[in-house]
Amino acid sequence: MVKLIALYKQPENKEAFDDHYKNVHTPVTKKIPGLRKMEVTKIVGAPTGESPYYLLCEMYYDDMDALKKAMKTEESKASARDLMSFAGDLVTMMIGEEVNG
């Protein structure tokens, strides 16, 4: 499995962020073809206290080819446009491959 990972810094207005993320961004993102699973984790702290991060989203695809194909779709482009509109300055995107062992 391959994951597209979005890591969000703390937003200024958590209530507005949460509302947009849940009611607008998540439904748009879940329409991306090839997306197998989407897991969202709210960061509640760090071993040393507070965390600079607020939210982590992991979007699972079968393999790198499936992810690349998905990224070319209109649904993916709509998700990216929405992301930039409300969290462009907060998000870091990464791609990871699951390692068993």
N, C-alpha and C positions, 0 to 999 in steps of 0.2 A: 504494500500500500504506500501511496504517496500522499503527503498532506500539504495543503496550502495553509499557512499559519498567519494569522493577523494578531499582532500584539499592540494593544492600545494603552497609551499613557493616560493619566488621570485627566478627565475632562473638567472644565471649569463648572459647567452646569450638568451634574450627574443625572438629574431628573429628565432634562431635555434629551440628553444623550441616550439614556435608557429607553425613553419613549420612542425616539426615532429608530434606534437599533432594533427594538422588538417589533414595532408596528410597520416599519417601512423597509429597513435594510434586510432583515432576516427573511421576510417573504420573497423579496427580489432575489436574494442569493440562493435560496432553496430551489429556485426554478432552473438553475444552471444544469444543463445536460451532463450526465456522467458523475455528478456529485453523489457519493454513496452515503455519506453521513456528515453531519455538522454538529460539533460539540462546542458549546460556549461555557467558559469558566470565568466567574467573577473572582478577581484577585482580592483576597481579604487581608493580606499582610505578607510579611516576609519573616524569616527566622530572627532578623535583627530589628523588627518593628514594622514600620509602614513600608509599603512598596510604591515605587514610582509608576507602577502599572495598575491598570484598572480592569482590563478584560483581555481574555485570550480566546480566540476562535480557531478551531482546527477543522478544516474541510478536507475530507478524505476522498481520494480517487484511486481507481484500481492500479494505475501505474503512471509513469511520467508521460507516456503518449496520451493517455486519457486526460490528464491535466492539461497538456498543451492543446489538445483538441477542444476541450471545454473553454479555455481562455480565448478562443477565437469566436465564440458564439455571441450572438446579440444579447443573450441573457447575462453572460459574464461581463460584457461591456456596460450593460445597464447597472449591474452591481458595482462595478468600478467607478462609474460616474457618480452614483449615489454616495459611495464611500468617500470620494474626494469632496463632495459637497458638504458633508457634516463632520468628517474626521480626518481629512487629508493631512493635517498638521499633528495628529495624534498617533497615527498608525505606522507600524513597521511590518512589512510583509516578508515572509520567508517560505521556502519550500524545503520539506524534509522527507526522508525515506525511513520507514520503520525498519528497525534492525532487530532481528531475533537472535538471542544468544546470550 
